Amino acid sequence: MFEHFFQCPYCWEEVSMLLDPSVNQTYVEDCEVCCNPIEVTVSFEDGALTTFAAESIEQ
């Protein structure tokens, strides 16, 4: 697991998430600042992060 920092697509604050490099996945996690749901997509290759996307979910 490693910590990855990015900007929330709702409140624009810098937040962090713990990512597991053993799996590629898409999931929803709430922003630790504003609590809005963020769709997170992560991909790894040879243990290195190759794709990271954090997008707002239209409601």
HTML snippet that shows the backbone in 3Dmol.js (N, CA, C, O; Angstrom):
<script src="https://3Dmol.org/build/3Dmol-min.js"></script>
<div id="view" style="width:600px;height:400px;position:relative"></div>
<script>
const pdb = `
ATOM      1  N   MET A   1       0.844  -1.179   0.000  1.00  0.00           N
ATOM      2  CA  MET A   1       0.000   0.000   0.000  1.00  0.00           C
ATOM      3  C   MET A   1       0.889   1.241   0.000  1.00  0.00           C
ATOM      4  O   MET A   1       1.924   1.291   0.665  1.00  0.00           O
ATOM      5  N   PHE A   2       0.457   2.230  -0.761  1.00  0.00           N
ATOM      6  CA  PHE A   2       1.157   3.503  -0.688  1.00  0.00           C
ATOM      7  C   PHE A   2       0.156   4.641  -0.790  1.00  0.00           C
ATOM      8  O   PHE A   2      -0.942   4.474  -1.322  1.00  0.00           O
ATOM      9  N   GLU A   3       0.544   5.793  -0.276  1.00  0.00           N
ATOM     10  CA  GLU A   3      -0.333   6.951  -0.240  1.00  0.00           C
ATOM     11  C   GLU A   3      -0.175   7.759  -1.520  1.00  0.00           C
ATOM     12  O   GLU A   3       0.940   8.034  -1.965  1.00  0.00           O
ATOM     13  N   HIS A   4      -1.319   8.136  -2.108  1.00  0.00           N
ATOM     14  CA  HIS A   4      -1.319   8.931  -3.335  1.00  0.00           C
ATOM     15  C   HIS A   4      -2.121  10.207  -3.068  1.00  0.00           C
ATOM     16  O   HIS A   4      -3.243  10.141  -2.565  1.00  0.00           O
ATOM     17  N   PHE A   5      -1.552  11.362  -3.404  1.00  0.00           N
ATOM     18  CA  PHE A   5      -2.210  12.648  -3.207  1.00  0.00           C
ATOM     19  C   PHE A   5      -2.793  13.150  -4.526  1.00  0.00           C
ATOM     20  O   PHE A   5      -2.182  12.992  -5.583  1.00  0.00           O
ATOM     21  N   PHE A   6      -3.983  13.758  -4.456  1.00  0.00           N
ATOM     22  CA  PHE A   6      -4.640  14.306  -5.639  1.00  0.00           C
ATOM     23  C   PHE A   6      -5.623  15.383  -5.206  1.00  0.00           C
ATOM     24  O   PHE A   6      -5.862  15.569  -4.013  1.00  0.00           O
ATOM     25  N   GLN A   7      -6.190  16.088  -6.173  1.00  0.00           N
ATOM     26  CA  GLN A   7      -7.133  17.164  -5.900  1.00  0.00           C
ATOM     27  C   GLN A   7      -8.566  16.642  -6.031  1.00  0.00           C
ATOM     28  O   GLN A   7      -8.915  16.027  -7.039  1.00  0.00           O
ATOM     29  N   CYS A   8      -9.390  16.888  -5.014  1.00  0.00           N
ATOM     30  CA  CYS A   8     -10.794  16.464  -5.041  1.00  0.00           C
ATOM     31  C   CYS A   8     -11.517  17.193  -6.174  1.00  0.00           C
ATOM     32  O   CYS A   8     -11.352  18.403  -6.330  1.00  0.00           O
ATOM     33  N   PRO A   9     -12.318  16.472  -6.969  1.00  0.00           N
ATOM     34  CA  PRO A   9     -13.041  17.114  -8.078  1.00  0.00           C
ATOM     35  C   PRO A   9     -14.227  17.970  -7.622  1.00  0.00           C
ATOM     36  O   PRO A   9     -14.851  18.644  -8.442  1.00  0.00           O
ATOM     37  N   TYR A  10     -14.540  17.949  -6.334  1.00  0.00           N
ATOM     38  CA  TYR A  10     -15.644  18.764  -5.803  1.00  0.00           C
ATOM     39  C   TYR A  10     -15.132  20.014  -5.077  1.00  0.00           C
ATOM     40  O   TYR A  10     -15.484  21.136  -5.439  1.00  0.00           O
ATOM     41  N   CYS A  11     -14.299  19.809  -4.052  1.00  0.00           N
ATOM     42  CA  CYS A  11     -13.879  20.934  -3.206  1.00  0.00           C
ATOM     43  C   CYS A  11     -12.494  21.459  -3.562  1.00  0.00           C
ATOM     44  O   CYS A  11     -12.071  22.482  -3.024  1.00  0.00           O
ATOM     45  N   TRP A  12     -11.778  20.781  -4.456  1.00  0.00           N
ATOM     46  CA  TRP A  12     -10.464  21.169  -4.954  1.00  0.00           C
ATOM     47  C   TRP A  12      -9.358  21.125  -3.898  1.00  0.00           C
ATOM     48  O   TRP A  12      -8.251  21.609  -4.137  1.00  0.00           O
ATOM     49  N   GLU A  13      -9.655  20.549  -2.739  1.00  0.00           N
ATOM     50  CA  GLU A  13      -8.628  20.383  -1.706  1.00  0.00           C
ATOM     51  C   GLU A  13      -7.741  19.190  -2.061  1.00  0.00           C
ATOM     52  O   GLU A  13      -8.180  18.254  -2.730  1.00  0.00           O
ATOM     53  N   GLU A  14      -6.494  19.237  -1.605  1.00  0.00           N
ATOM     54  CA  GLU A  14      -5.617  18.090  -1.794  1.00  0.00           C
ATOM     55  C   GLU A  14      -5.979  17.027  -0.757  1.00  0.00           C
ATOM     56  O   GLU A  14      -6.004  17.301   0.443  1.00  0.00           O
ATOM     57  N   VAL A  15      -6.254  15.829  -1.227  1.00  0.00           N
ATOM     58  CA  VAL A  15      -6.592  14.704  -0.357  1.00  0.00           C
ATOM     59  C   VAL A  15      -5.684  13.538  -0.711  1.00  0.00           C
ATOM     60  O   VAL A  15      -4.975  13.564  -1.717  1.00  0.00           O
ATOM     61  N   SER A  16      -5.717  12.528   0.125  1.00  0.00           N
ATOM     62  CA  SER A  16      -4.890  11.359  -0.144  1.00  0.00           C
ATOM     63  C   SER A  16      -5.713  10.086  -0.002  1.00  0.00           C
ATOM     64  O   SER A  16      -6.719  10.048   0.707  1.00  0.00           O
ATOM     65  N   MET A  17      -5.265   9.059  -0.686  1.00  0.00           N
ATOM     66  CA  MET A  17      -5.872   7.729  -0.585  1.00  0.00           C
ATOM     67  C   MET A  17      -4.754   6.705  -0.541  1.00  0.00           C
ATOM     68  O   MET A  17      -3.688   6.905  -1.125  1.00  0.00           O
ATOM     69  N   LEU A  18      -5.007   5.615   0.151  1.00  0.00           N
ATOM     70  CA  LEU A  18      -4.076   4.499   0.151  1.00  0.00           C
ATOM     71  C   LEU A  18      -4.428   3.591  -1.016  1.00  0.00           C
ATOM     72  O   LEU A  18      -5.577   3.171  -1.150  1.00  0.00           O
ATOM     73  N   LEU A  19      -3.459   3.287  -1.853  1.00  0.00           N
ATOM     74  CA  LEU A  19      -3.673   2.453  -3.027  1.00  0.00           C
ATOM     75  C   LEU A  19      -2.927   1.135  -2.870  1.00  0.00           C
ATOM     76  O   LEU A  19      -1.814   1.095  -2.346  1.00  0.00           O
ATOM     77  N   ASP A  20      -3.554   0.063  -3.329  1.00  0.00           N
ATOM     78  CA  ASP A  20      -2.971  -1.275  -3.278  1.00  0.00           C
ATOM     79  C   ASP A  20      -2.419  -1.616  -4.656  1.00  0.00           C
ATOM     80  O   ASP A  20      -3.199  -1.829  -5.584  1.00  0.00           O
ATOM     81  N   PRO A  21      -1.105  -1.674  -4.820  1.00  0.00           N
ATOM     82  CA  PRO A  21      -0.521  -1.919  -6.146  1.00  0.00           C
ATOM     83  C   PRO A  21      -0.706  -3.347  -6.655  1.00  0.00           C
ATOM     84  O   PRO A  21      -0.290  -3.652  -7.773  1.00  0.00           O
ATOM     85  N   SER A  22      -1.316  -4.223  -5.867  1.00  0.00           N
ATOM     86  CA  SER A  22      -1.506  -5.606  -6.315  1.00  0.00           C
ATOM     87  C   SER A  22      -2.778  -5.782  -7.152  1.00  0.00           C
ATOM     88  O   SER A  22      -3.004  -6.856  -7.708  1.00  0.00           O
ATOM     89  N   VAL A  23      -3.618  -4.726  -7.247  1.00  0.00           N
ATOM     90  CA  VAL A  23      -4.872  -4.838  -7.999  1.00  0.00           C
ATOM     91  C   VAL A  23      -5.131  -3.590  -8.835  1.00  0.00           C
ATOM     92  O   VAL A  23      -4.777  -2.480  -8.435  1.00  0.00           O
ATOM     93  N   ASN A  24      -5.750  -3.779  -9.998  1.00  0.00           N
ATOM     94  CA  ASN A  24      -6.272  -2.692 -10.817  1.00  0.00           C
ATOM     95  C   ASN A  24      -7.758  -2.646 -10.543  1.00  0.00           C
ATOM     96  O   ASN A  24      -8.416  -3.687 -10.558  1.00  0.00           O
ATOM     97  N   GLN A  25      -8.302  -1.475 -10.296  1.00  0.00           N
ATOM     98  CA  GLN A  25      -9.709  -1.428  -9.926  1.00  0.00           C
ATOM     99  C   GLN A  25     -10.335  -0.062 -10.138  1.00  0.00           C
ATOM    100  O   GLN A  25      -9.645   0.943 -10.312  1.00  0.00           O
ATOM    101  N   THR A  26     -11.669  -0.054 -10.117  1.00  0.00           N
ATOM    102  CA  THR A  26     -12.475   1.157 -10.103  1.00  0.00           C
ATOM    103  C   THR A  26     -13.420   1.026  -8.922  1.00  0.00           C
ATOM    104  O   THR A  26     -14.087   0.004  -8.761  1.00  0.00           O
ATOM    105  N   TYR A  27     -13.475   2.054  -8.103  1.00  0.00           N
ATOM    106  CA  TYR A  27     -14.328   2.012  -6.919  1.00  0.00           C
ATOM    107  C   TYR A  27     -14.719   3.428  -6.530  1.00  0.00           C
ATOM    108  O   TYR A  27     -14.196   4.396  -7.084  1.00  0.00           O
ATOM    109  N   VAL A  28     -15.639   3.552  -5.577  1.00  0.00           N
ATOM    110  CA  VAL A  28     -16.104   4.847  -5.098  1.00  0.00           C
ATOM    111  C   VAL A  28     -15.650   5.013  -3.654  1.00  0.00           C
ATOM    112  O   VAL A  28     -15.826   4.125  -2.820  1.00  0.00           O
ATOM    113  N   GLU A  29     -15.060   6.176  -3.380  1.00  0.00           N
ATOM    114  CA  GLU A  29     -14.635   6.509  -2.023  1.00  0.00           C
ATOM    115  C   GLU A  29     -14.987   7.964  -1.771  1.00  0.00           C
ATOM    116  O   GLU A  29     -14.855   8.801  -2.664  1.00  0.00           O
ATOM    117  N   ASP A  30     -15.437   8.270  -0.551  1.00  0.00           N
ATOM    118  CA  ASP A  30     -15.809   9.636  -0.215  1.00  0.00           C
ATOM    119  C   ASP A  30     -14.580  10.492   0.045  1.00  0.00           C
ATOM    120  O   ASP A  30     -13.584  10.020   0.594  1.00  0.00           O
ATOM    121  N   CYS A  31     -14.661  11.761  -0.356  1.00  0.00           N
ATOM    122  CA  CYS A  31     -13.595  12.725  -0.081  1.00  0.00           C
ATOM    123  C   CYS A  31     -13.464  12.891   1.428  1.00  0.00           C
ATOM    124  O   CYS A  31     -14.465  13.008   2.135  1.00  0.00           O
ATOM    125  N   GLU A  32     -12.229  12.900   1.918  1.00  0.00           N
ATOM    126  CA  GLU A  32     -12.009  13.050   3.357  1.00  0.00           C
ATOM    127  C   GLU A  32     -12.273  14.472   3.844  1.00  0.00           C
ATOM    128  O   GLU A  32     -12.349  14.699   5.051  1.00  0.00           O
ATOM    129  N   VAL A  33     -12.414  15.434   2.930  1.00  0.00           N
ATOM    130  CA  VAL A  33     -12.669  16.825   3.309  1.00  0.00           C
ATOM    131  C   VAL A  33     -14.155  17.164   3.191  1.00  0.00           C
ATOM    132  O   VAL A  33     -14.771  17.601   4.163  1.00  0.00           O
ATOM    133  N   CYS A  34     -14.739  16.960   1.989  1.00  0.00           N
ATOM    134  CA  CYS A  34     -16.130  17.377   1.754  1.00  0.00           C
ATOM    135  C   CYS A  34     -17.138  16.235   1.760  1.00  0.00           C
ATOM    136  O   CYS A  34     -18.343  16.475   1.691  1.00  0.00           O
ATOM    137  N   CYS A  35     -16.668  15.012   1.841  1.00  0.00           N
ATOM    138  CA  CYS A  35     -17.507  13.804   1.937  1.00  0.00           C
ATOM    139  C   CYS A  35     -18.303  13.468   0.683  1.00  0.00           C
ATOM    140  O   CYS A  35     -19.184  12.610   0.741  1.00  0.00           O
ATOM    141  N   ASN A  36     -18.025  14.110  -0.447  1.00  0.00           N
ATOM    142  CA  ASN A  36     -18.692  13.756  -1.694  1.00  0.00           C
ATOM    143  C   ASN A  36     -18.063  12.496  -2.276  1.00  0.00           C
ATOM    144  O   ASN A  36     -16.877  12.240  -2.068  1.00  0.00           O
ATOM    145  N   PRO A  37     -18.862  11.700  -3.013  1.00  0.00           N
ATOM    146  CA  PRO A  37     -18.344  10.451  -3.577  1.00  0.00           C
ATOM    147  C   PRO A  37     -17.449  10.699  -4.799  1.00  0.00           C
ATOM    148  O   PRO A  37     -17.800  11.462  -5.699  1.00  0.00           O
ATOM    149  N   ILE A  38     -16.307  10.049  -4.807  1.00  0.00           N
ATOM    150  CA  ILE A  38     -15.344  10.172  -5.909  1.00  0.00           C
ATOM    151  C   ILE A  38     -15.164   8.798  -6.532  1.00  0.00           C
ATOM    152  O   ILE A  38     -14.892   7.823  -5.830  1.00  0.00           O
ATOM    153  N   GLU A  39     -15.316   8.717  -7.859  1.00  0.00           N
ATOM    154  CA  GLU A  39     -15.042   7.468  -8.561  1.00  0.00           C
ATOM    155  C   GLU A  39     -13.542   7.431  -8.866  1.00  0.00           C
ATOM    156  O   GLU A  39     -13.013   8.280  -9.583  1.00  0.00           O
ATOM    157  N   VAL A  40     -12.887   6.441  -8.311  1.00  0.00           N
ATOM    158  CA  VAL A  40     -11.440   6.308  -8.434  1.00  0.00           C
ATOM    159  C   VAL A  40     -11.123   5.128  -9.348  1.00  0.00           C
ATOM    160  O   VAL A  40     -11.650   4.032  -9.158  1.00  0.00           O
ATOM    161  N   THR A  41     -10.263   5.353 -10.337  1.00  0.00           N
ATOM    162  CA  THR A  41      -9.791   4.292 -11.220  1.00  0.00           C
ATOM    163  C   THR A  41      -8.274   4.247 -11.119  1.00  0.00           C
ATOM    164  O   THR A  41      -7.595   5.250 -11.339  1.00  0.00           O
ATOM    165  N   VAL A  42      -7.750   3.064 -10.783  1.00  0.00           N
ATOM    166  CA  VAL A  42      -6.299   2.913 -10.652  1.00  0.00           C
ATOM    167  C   VAL A  42      -5.829   1.693 -11.426  1.00  0.00           C
ATOM    168  O   VAL A  42      -6.502   0.663 -11.464  1.00  0.00           O
ATOM    169  N   SER A  43      -4.662   1.829 -12.044  1.00  0.00           N
ATOM    170  CA  SER A  43      -4.024   0.717 -12.748  1.00  0.00           C
ATOM    171  C   SER A  43      -2.545   0.730 -12.390  1.00  0.00           C
ATOM    172  O   SER A  43      -1.929   1.785 -12.236  1.00  0.00           O
ATOM    173  N   PHE A  44      -2.000  -0.460 -12.264  1.00  0.00           N
ATOM    174  CA  PHE A  44      -0.588  -0.629 -11.940  1.00  0.00           C
ATOM    175  C   PHE A  44       0.054  -1.578 -12.935  1.00  0.00           C
ATOM    176  O   PHE A  44      -0.601  -2.474 -13.467  1.00  0.00           O
ATOM    177  N   GLU A  45       1.320  -1.379 -13.178  1.00  0.00           N
ATOM    178  CA  GLU A  45       2.108  -2.302 -13.996  1.00  0.00           C
ATOM    179  C   GLU A  45       3.450  -2.476 -13.312  1.00  0.00           C
ATOM    180  O   GLU A  45       4.173  -1.508 -13.077  1.00  0.00           O
ATOM    181  N   ASP A  46       3.772  -3.712 -12.998  1.00  0.00           N
ATOM    182  CA  ASP A  46       5.016  -4.030 -12.283  1.00  0.00           C
ATOM    183  C   ASP A  46       5.152  -3.230 -10.998  1.00  0.00           C
ATOM    184  O   ASP A  46       6.245  -2.786 -10.648  1.00  0.00           O
ATOM    185  N   GLY A  47       4.026  -3.044 -10.289  1.00  0.00           N
ATOM    186  CA  GLY A  47       4.036  -2.334  -9.015  1.00  0.00           C
ATOM    187  C   GLY A  47       4.075  -0.830  -9.117  1.00  0.00           C
ATOM    188  O   GLY A  47       4.078  -0.147  -8.093  1.00  0.00           O
ATOM    189  N   ALA A  48       4.107  -0.285 -10.341  1.00  0.00           N
ATOM    190  CA  ALA A  48       4.143   1.165 -10.538  1.00  0.00           C
ATOM    191  C   ALA A  48       2.770   1.659 -10.997  1.00  0.00           C
ATOM    192  O   ALA A  48       2.121   1.020 -11.825  1.00  0.00           O
ATOM    193  N   LEU A  49       2.337   2.780 -10.463  1.00  0.00           N
ATOM    194  CA  LEU A  49       1.059   3.378 -10.832  1.00  0.00           C
ATOM    195  C   LEU A  49       1.131   3.891 -12.268  1.00  0.00           C
ATOM    196  O   LEU A  49       1.969   4.737 -12.582  1.00  0.00           O
ATOM    197  N   THR A  50       0.260   3.384 -13.140  1.00  0.00           N
ATOM    198  CA  THR A  50       0.246   3.813 -14.535  1.00  0.00           C
ATOM    199  C   THR A  50      -0.967   4.680 -14.859  1.00  0.00           C
ATOM    200  O   THR A  50      -0.903   5.522 -15.755  1.00  0.00           O
ATOM    201  N   THR A  51      -2.075   4.482 -14.138  1.00  0.00           N
ATOM    202  CA  THR A  51      -3.282   5.268 -14.351  1.00  0.00           C
ATOM    203  C   THR A  51      -3.895   5.622 -13.011  1.00  0.00           C
ATOM    204  O   THR A  51      -4.033   4.767 -12.136  1.00  0.00           O
ATOM    205  N   PHE A  52      -4.265   6.888 -12.851  1.00  0.00           N
ATOM    206  CA  PHE A  52      -5.031   7.320 -11.688  1.00  0.00           C
ATOM    207  C   PHE A  52      -6.021   8.359 -12.162  1.00  0.00           C
ATOM    208  O   PHE A  52      -5.638   9.362 -12.763  1.00  0.00           O
ATOM    209  N   ALA A  53      -7.300   8.121 -11.894  1.00  0.00           N
ATOM    210  CA  ALA A  53      -8.345   9.079 -12.236  1.00  0.00           C
ATOM    211  C   ALA A  53      -9.275   9.197 -11.046  1.00  0.00           C
ATOM    212  O   ALA A  53      -9.691   8.189 -10.475  1.00  0.00           O
ATOM    213  N   ALA A  54      -9.605  10.433 -10.668  1.00  0.00           N
ATOM    214  CA  ALA A  54     -10.545  10.705  -9.586  1.00  0.00           C
ATOM    215  C   ALA A  54     -11.589  11.650 -10.152  1.00  0.00           C
ATOM    216  O   ALA A  54     -11.300  12.816 -10.419  1.00  0.00           O
ATOM    217  N   GLU A  55     -12.802  11.150 -10.336  1.00  0.00           N
ATOM    218  CA  GLU A  55     -13.833  11.913 -11.014  1.00  0.00           C
ATOM    219  C   GLU A  55     -15.071  12.054 -10.146  1.00  0.00           C
ATOM    220  O   GLU A  55     -15.384  11.177  -9.340  1.00  0.00           O
ATOM    221  N   SER A  56     -15.768  13.163 -10.321  1.00  0.00           N
ATOM    222  CA  SER A  56     -17.028  13.379  -9.600  1.00  0.00           C
ATOM    223  C   SER A  56     -18.084  12.437 -10.163  1.00  0.00           C
ATOM    224  O   SER A  56     -18.009  12.016 -11.317  1.00  0.00           O
ATOM    225  N   ILE A  57     -19.048  12.118  -9.343  1.00  0.00           N
ATOM    226  CA  ILE A  57     -20.158  11.272  -9.755  1.00  0.00           C
ATOM    227  C   ILE A  57     -21.369  12.172  -9.903  1.00  0.00           C
ATOM    228  O   ILE A  57     -21.784  12.822  -8.943  1.00  0.00           O
ATOM    229  N   GLU A  58     -21.938  12.214 -11.095  1.00  0.00           N
ATOM    230  CA  GLU A  58     -23.101  13.071 -11.329  1.00  0.00           C
ATOM    231  C   GLU A  58     -24.289  12.531 -10.567  1.00  0.00           C
ATOM    232  O   GLU A  58     -24.583  11.336 -10.592  1.00  0.00           O
ATOM    233  N   GLN A  59     -24.970  13.452  -9.883  1.00  0.00           N
ATOM    234  CA  GLN A  59     -26.122  13.050  -9.073  1.00  0.00           C
ATOM    235  C   GLN A  59     -27.382  13.684  -9.579  1.00  0.00           C
ATOM    236  O   GLN A  59     -28.454  13.459  -9.018  1.00  0.00           O
TER     237      GLN A  59
END
`;
const viewer = $3Dmol.createViewer("view");
viewer.addModel(pdb, "pdb");
viewer.setStyle({}, {cartoon: {color: "spectrum"}});
viewer.zoomTo();
viewer.render();
</script>
